[in-house]
Amino acid sequence: MSAAGFVLDPRLAADTRAVASLPLCDVQLMDDARWPWLLLVPRRAGLVEIADLPADEQAQLWQEVNRAAAALRTVAPCDKLNLGALGNIVRQLHVHVIARVEGDAAWPGPVWGHGVRMARDEEGAAALIAALRHALTA
């Protein structure tokens, strides 16, 4: 498989900010100030499920999820990391990595569908993205 024909789903593009490109995935920051929340999107056209990736790329995906999770925990210490690949609304394969703390806006429930998204301010988003980029390359 190759990245030829890959385009980020417009709904993901509208709701996220670019953080970094890893060997397989683009790392995006969800534009919701309530949670430190990353999406990893494999640059492969037409994929819906993790099982759609060949075995070596499935392994690469989980290595990159672990790398993103470690970076997120470095810049946003948390009580729990939530990982998910739902795809019920946006079919394009993507994996959520969400830093959760006890007592956050949706605790202990899932973040999906909870309340109204609060967009990040430009300065805060830029600082978080810079910290994440640094942590991803450390």
C-alpha positions, 0 to 999 in steps of 0.5 A, a space after each residue: 500500500 502507498 500514500 498515493 491518493 490519500 486525503 485527510 477526511 474533510 471532517 477530520 481536517 475541520 476538527 483538528 490541527 496538524 502536529 507531525 508526520 510519522 512514518 505511517 501516520 499523520 498526527 493531528 490535535 483535536 481542536 477541543 480544549 477540554 481534552 488533550 486529544 490526538 488522532 493518528 491517521 495512516 496515510 493510506 487511501 480507502 482504509 476503514 479498519 485497522 485490519 485493512 492494513 497489512 500486518 507490518 503496517 498494523 505493527 507500525 501503527 501500534 508503534 506510532 500510537 505508543 509513541 504518540 501516547 508517550 508524547 501526550 503523557 509527557 505534555 499532559 500528565 493524566 490518570 488514564 489514556 483512552 484509545 479508540 478506533 471507532 469510525 462510526 461517523 468518520 469512516 477514514 481509519 484513524 486512532 484516537 489517543 485521549 489524555 483523561 484526568 479524574 473529574 474532567 468534563 466527561 469523567 468517567 464516561 467517554 468523550 464522544 458526544 459529551 457537551 459542546 466542543 470548546 475550540 482551542 485559542 491560537 496561543 494555547 494550541 500553538 504551545 501545545 503543538 510545539 510541546 507535542 512535536 518536541 516530545 514526539 522527537 525526543 
